[in-house]
Amino acid sequence: MQTSNTSPVTAESPCIGHCTTVLGDDVCRSCMRTFDEITRWIEMSDDERIAVNQRVADLLKQG
């Protein structure tokens, strides 16, 4: 999968170490993943991770 700016959407974690779910947010303000996505990340397949990253990329494009 690719975003419109031709950057590949990968299965790499988008975490930048500033998680806000520990503060009670349902969605992390840094990586835009849900609490469930964050806690399940290590169990997810690459395809699932790519789907999450694509959803986040699409959200960011919407601005």
N, CA, C and O atoms as CSV, one atom per row, in Angstrom:
chain,resi,resn,atom,element,x,y,z
A,1,MET,N,N,0.838,-1.184,0.000
A,1,MET,CA,C,0.000,0.000,0.000
A,1,MET,C,C,0.874,1.235,0.000
A,1,MET,O,O,1.966,1.241,0.567
A,2,GLN,N,N,0.388,2.270,-0.634
A,2,GLN,CA,C,1.152,3.507,-0.659
A,2,GLN,C,C,0.226,4.684,-0.469
A,2,GLN,O,O,-0.944,4.637,-0.850
A,3,THR,N,N,0.749,5.736,0.118
A,3,THR,CA,C,0.017,6.978,0.232
A,3,THR,C,C,0.210,7.764,-1.047
A,3,THR,O,O,1.040,7.405,-1.881
A,4,SER,N,N,-0.545,8.823,-1.205
A,4,SER,CA,C,-0.475,9.593,-2.447
A,4,SER,C,C,0.862,10.272,-2.661
A,4,SER,O,O,1.179,10.645,-3.791
A,5,ASN,N,N,1.664,10.446,-1.610
A,5,ASN,CA,C,2.965,11.081,-1.797
A,5,ASN,C,C,4.042,10.053,-2.099
A,5,ASN,O,O,5.231,10.355,-2.005
A,6,THR,N,N,3.638,8.845,-2.459
A,6,THR,CA,C,4.481,7.711,-2.860
A,6,THR,C,C,5.368,7.169,-1.751
A,6,THR,O,O,6.250,6.356,-2.029
A,7,SER,N,N,5.168,7.587,-0.508
A,7,SER,CA,C,5.879,6.975,0.603
A,7,SER,C,C,5.188,5.663,0.940
A,7,SER,O,O,3.974,5.632,1.144
A,8,PRO,N,N,5.952,4.583,0.999
A,8,PRO,CA,C,5.304,3.310,1.291
A,8,PRO,C,C,4.781,3.264,2.723
A,8,PRO,O,O,5.426,3.748,3.652
A,9,VAL,N,N,3.611,2.678,2.880
A,9,VAL,CA,C,3.069,2.453,4.209
A,9,VAL,C,C,3.593,1.094,4.637
A,9,VAL,O,O,3.317,0.081,3.993
A,10,THR,N,N,4.345,1.075,5.720
A,10,THR,CA,C,5.012,-0.146,6.153
A,10,THR,C,C,4.345,-0.708,7.406
A,10,THR,O,O,3.373,-0.153,7.918
A,11,ALA,N,N,4.889,-1.816,7.881
A,11,ALA,CA,C,4.422,-2.444,9.110
A,11,ALA,C,C,5.214,-1.955,10.318
A,11,ALA,O,O,5.037,-2.475,11.419
A,12,GLU,N,N,6.084,-0.964,10.133
A,12,GLU,CA,C,6.891,-0.429,11.231
A,12,GLU,C,C,6.001,0.324,12.217
A,12,GLU,O,O,5.012,0.941,11.821
A,13,SER,N,N,6.348,0.271,13.476
A,13,SER,CA,C,5.584,0.977,14.498
A,13,SER,C,C,5.714,2.488,14.301
A,13,SER,O,O,6.812,2.999,14.078
A,14,PRO,N,N,4.588,3.198,14.384
A,14,PRO,CA,C,4.634,4.655,14.273
A,14,PRO,C,C,4.932,5.340,15.603
A,14,PRO,O,O,4.925,6.568,15.686
A,15,CYS,N,N,5.190,4.558,16.627
A,15,CYS,CA,C,5.418,5.106,17.966
A,15,CYS,C,C,6.658,6.004,17.987
A,15,CYS,O,O,7.714,5.654,17.459
A,16,ILE,N,N,6.494,7.177,18.615
A,16,ILE,CA,C,7.634,8.078,18.776
A,16,ILE,C,C,7.955,8.295,20.254
A,16,ILE,O,O,8.699,9.207,20.615
A,17,GLY,N,N,7.376,7.435,21.104
A,17,GLY,CA,C,7.705,7.465,22.519
A,17,GLY,C,C,7.010,8.538,23.340
A,17,GLY,O,O,7.457,8.853,24.443
A,18,HIS,N,N,5.944,9.095,22.833
A,18,HIS,CA,C,5.191,10.119,23.560
A,18,HIS,C,C,3.732,9.700,23.691
A,18,HIS,O,O,2.826,10.452,23.331
A,19,CYS,N,N,3.515,8.499,24.209
A,19,CYS,CA,C,2.179,7.920,24.285
A,19,CYS,C,C,1.287,8.713,25.228
A,19,CYS,O,O,1.684,9.032,26.349
A,20,THR,N,N,0.089,9.028,24.772
A,20,THR,CA,C,-0.858,9.746,25.624
A,20,THR,C,C,-1.976,8.839,26.109
A,20,THR,O,O,-2.845,9.293,26.853
A,21,THR,N,N,-1.985,7.570,25.713
A,21,THR,CA,C,-3.027,6.677,26.223
A,21,THR,C,C,-2.839,6.423,27.710
A,21,THR,O,O,-3.798,6.095,28.410
A,22,VAL,N,N,-1.625,6.571,28.194
A,22,VAL,CA,C,-1.387,6.422,29.640
A,22,VAL,C,C,-2.044,7.559,30.422
A,22,VAL,O,O,-2.235,7.457,31.634
A,23,LEU,N,N,-2.384,8.628,29.732
A,23,LEU,CA,C,-3.067,9.759,30.360
A,23,LEU,C,C,-4.582,9.627,30.253
A,23,LEU,O,O,-5.318,10.506,30.701
A,24,GLY,N,N,-5.048,8.526,29.658
A,24,GLY,CA,C,-6.481,8.282,29.539
A,24,GLY,C,C,-7.060,8.547,28.170
A,24,GLY,O,O,-8.265,8.385,27.980
A,25,ASP,N,N,-6.241,8.953,27.200
A,25,ASP,CA,C,-6.749,9.176,25.842
A,25,ASP,C,C,-7.097,7.840,25.191
A,25,ASP,O,O,-6.379,6.856,25.371
A,26,ASP,N,N,-8.191,7.800,24.439
A,26,ASP,CA,C,-8.560,6.593,23.690
A,26,ASP,C,C,-7.681,6.423,22.459
A,26,ASP,O,O,-7.431,5.304,22.012
A,27,VAL,N,N,-7.217,7.541,21.918
A,27,VAL,CA,C,-6.345,7.542,20.745
A,27,VAL,C,C,-5.103,8.346,21.107
A,27,VAL,O,O,-5.206,9.463,21.615
A,28,CYS,N,N,-3.933,7.780,20.846
A,28,CYS,CA,C,-2.690,8.472,21.148
A,28,CYS,C,C,-2.561,9.714,20.268
A,28,CYS,O,O,-2.755,9.640,19.054
A,29,ARG,N,N,-2.244,10.824,20.860
A,29,ARG,CA,C,-2.088,12.080,20.111
A,29,ARG,C,C,-0.810,12.096,19.270
A,29,ARG,O,O,-0.688,12.886,18.333
A,30,SER,N,N,0.137,11.225,19.607
A,30,SER,CA,C,1.401,11.192,18.874
A,30,SER,C,C,1.342,10.301,17.635
A,30,SER,O,O,1.713,10.726,16.541
A,31,CYS,N,N,0.870,9.053,17.813
A,31,CYS,CA,C,0.896,8.109,16.688
A,31,CYS,C,C,-0.473,7.850,16.082
A,31,CYS,O,O,-0.579,7.194,15.046
A,32,MET,N,N,-1.520,8.357,16.717
A,32,MET,CA,C,-2.892,8.244,16.230
A,32,MET,C,C,-3.467,6.829,16.262
A,32,MET,O,O,-4.503,6.563,15.653
A,33,ARG,N,N,-2.789,5.919,16.978
A,33,ARG,CA,C,-3.341,4.573,17.121
A,33,ARG,C,C,-4.259,4.531,18.330
A,33,ARG,O,O,-4.093,5.293,19.282
A,34,THR,N,N,-5.240,3.617,18.274
A,34,THR,CA,C,-6.120,3.420,19.411
A,34,THR,C,C,-5.379,2.640,20.484
A,34,THR,O,O,-4.341,2.034,20.220
A,35,PHE,N,N,-5.923,2.659,21.703
A,35,PHE,CA,C,-5.331,1.900,22.793
A,35,PHE,C,C,-5.255,0.421,22.418
A,35,PHE,O,O,-4.246,-0.235,22.678
A,36,ASP,N,N,-6.316,-0.103,21.809
A,36,ASP,CA,C,-6.333,-1.505,21.384
A,36,ASP,C,C,-5.241,-1.789,20.361
A,36,ASP,O,O,-4.562,-2.812,20.452
A,37,GLU,N,N,-5.064,-0.902,19.394
A,37,GLU,CA,C,-4.021,-1.101,18.381
A,37,GLU,C,C,-2.636,-1.089,19.010
A,37,GLU,O,O,-1.767,-1.866,18.615
A,38,ILE,N,N,-2.429,-0.223,19.971
A,38,ILE,CA,C,-1.123,-0.142,20.631
A,38,ILE,C,C,-0.847,-1.420,21.420
A,38,ILE,O,O,0.243,-1.986,21.334
A,39,THR,N,N,-1.834,-1.869,22.185
A,39,THR,CA,C,-1.604,-3.043,23.031
A,39,THR,C,C,-1.530,-4.332,22.230
A,39,THR,O,O,-0.888,-5.287,22.668
A,40,ARG,N,N,-2.165,-4.382,21.077
A,40,ARG,CA,C,-2.136,-5.585,20.246
A,40,ARG,C,C,-1.013,-5.580,19.210
A,40,ARG,O,O,-0.830,-6.572,18.505
A,41,TRP,N,N,-0.264,-4.492,19.104
A,41,TRP,CA,C,0.712,-4.306,18.024
A,41,TRP,C,C,1.639,-5.503,17.844
A,41,TRP,O,O,1.841,-5.960,16.719
A,42,ILE,N,N,2.200,-6.015,18.926
A,42,ILE,CA,C,3.167,-7.116,18.797
A,42,ILE,C,C,2.504,-8.417,18.349
A,42,ILE,O,O,3.184,-9.311,17.846
A,43,GLU,N,N,1.197,-8.533,18.521
A,43,GLU,CA,C,0.469,-9.721,18.096
A,43,GLU,C,C,-0.050,-9.616,16.666
A,43,GLU,O,O,-0.431,-10.625,16.073
A,44,MET,N,N,-0.070,-8.418,16.110
A,44,MET,CA,C,-0.636,-8.195,14.780
A,44,MET,C,C,0.272,-8.740,13.690
A,44,MET,O,O,1.495,-8.778,13.829
A,45,SER,N,N,-0.358,-9.155,12.612
A,45,SER,CA,C,0.396,-9.555,11.425
A,45,SER,C,C,0.880,-8.283,10.719
A,45,SER,O,O,0.405,-7.186,11.011
A,46,ASP,N,N,1.812,-8.439,9.803
A,46,ASP,CA,C,2.276,-7.283,9.027
A,46,ASP,C,C,1.125,-6.636,8.275
A,46,ASP,O,O,1.061,-5.410,8.180
A,47,ASP,N,N,0.209,-7.448,7.735
A,47,ASP,CA,C,-0.937,-6.892,7.007
A,47,ASP,C,C,-1.820,-6.048,7.915
A,47,ASP,O,O,-2.304,-4.994,7.504
A,48,GLU,N,N,-2.034,-6.506,9.153
A,48,GLU,CA,C,-2.824,-5.731,10.107
A,48,GLU,C,C,-2.119,-4.431,10.461
A,48,GLU,O,O,-2.757,-3.383,10.558
A,49,ARG,N,N,-0.811,-4.493,10.652
A,49,ARG,CA,C,-0.048,-3.291,10.975
A,49,ARG,C,C,-0.086,-2.290,9.831
A,49,ARG,O,O,-0.235,-1.087,10.048
A,50,ILE,N,N,0.048,-2.790,8.625
A,50,ILE,CA,C,-0.014,-1.915,7.449
A,50,ILE,C,C,-1.383,-1.256,7.362
A,50,ILE,O,O,-1.478,-0.075,7.029
A,51,ALA,N,N,-2.446,-2.004,7.656
A,51,ALA,CA,C,-3.796,-1.439,7.623
A,51,ALA,C,C,-3.946,-0.323,8.655
A,51,ALA,O,O,-4.550,0.710,8.364
A,52,VAL,N,N,-3.414,-0.517,9.834
A,52,VAL,CA,C,-3.456,0.525,10.868
A,52,VAL,C,C,-2.680,1.746,10.387
A,52,VAL,O,O,-3.172,2.871,10.483
A,53,ASN,N,N,-1.478,1.533,9.874
A,53,ASN,CA,C,-0.660,2.653,9.407
A,53,ASN,C,C,-1.308,3.368,8.227
A,53,ASN,O,O,-1.161,4.583,8.088
A,54,GLN,N,N,-2.021,2.636,7.379
A,54,GLN,CA,C,-2.732,3.273,6.265
A,54,GLN,C,C,-3.875,4.130,6.793
A,54,GLN,O,O,-4.103,5.234,6.300
A,55,ARG,N,N,-4.594,3.627,7.795
A,55,ARG,CA,C,-5.687,4.398,8.392
A,55,ARG,C,C,-5.147,5.696,8.992
A,55,ARG,O,O,-5.740,6.762,8.827
A,56,VAL,N,N,-4.017,5.592,9.689
A,56,VAL,CA,C,-3.392,6.773,10.290
A,56,VAL,C,C,-2.942,7.742,9.193
A,56,VAL,O,O,-3.156,8.948,9.314
A,57,ALA,N,N,-2.327,7.234,8.137
A,57,ALA,CA,C,-1.867,8.086,7.036
A,57,ALA,C,C,-3.062,8.799,6.386
A,57,ALA,O,O,-2.979,9.982,6.058
A,58,ASP,N,N,-4.156,8.082,6.207
A,58,ASP,CA,C,-5.358,8.690,5.628
A,58,ASP,C,C,-5.925,9.786,6.532
A,58,ASP,O,O,-6.362,10.832,6.052
A,59,LEU,N,N,-5.911,9.535,7.844
A,59,LEU,CA,C,-6.361,10.549,8.805
A,59,LEU,C,C,-5.506,11.805,8.716
A,59,LEU,O,O,-6.026,12.921,8.718
A,60,LEU,N,N,-4.211,11.619,8.638
A,60,LEU,CA,C,-3.301,12.759,8.577
A,60,LEU,C,C,-3.468,13.545,7.287
A,60,LEU,O,O,-3.313,14.766,7.281
A,61,LYS,N,N,-3.785,12.855,6.186
A,61,LYS,CA,C,-4.010,13.549,4.910
A,61,LYS,C,C,-5.261,14.412,4.974
A,61,LYS,O,O,-5.324,15.468,4.345
A,62,GLN,N,N,-6.268,13.961,5.741
A,62,GLN,CA,C,-7.517,14.708,5.872
A,62,GLN,C,C,-7.318,15.981,6.678
A,62,GLN,O,O,-8.083,16.938,6.558
A,63,GLY,N,N,-6.273,15.976,7.504
A,63,GLY,CA,C,-5.863,17.142,8.252
A,63,GLY,C,C,-6.718,17.529,9.352
A,63,GLY,O,O,-6.435,18.512,10.038
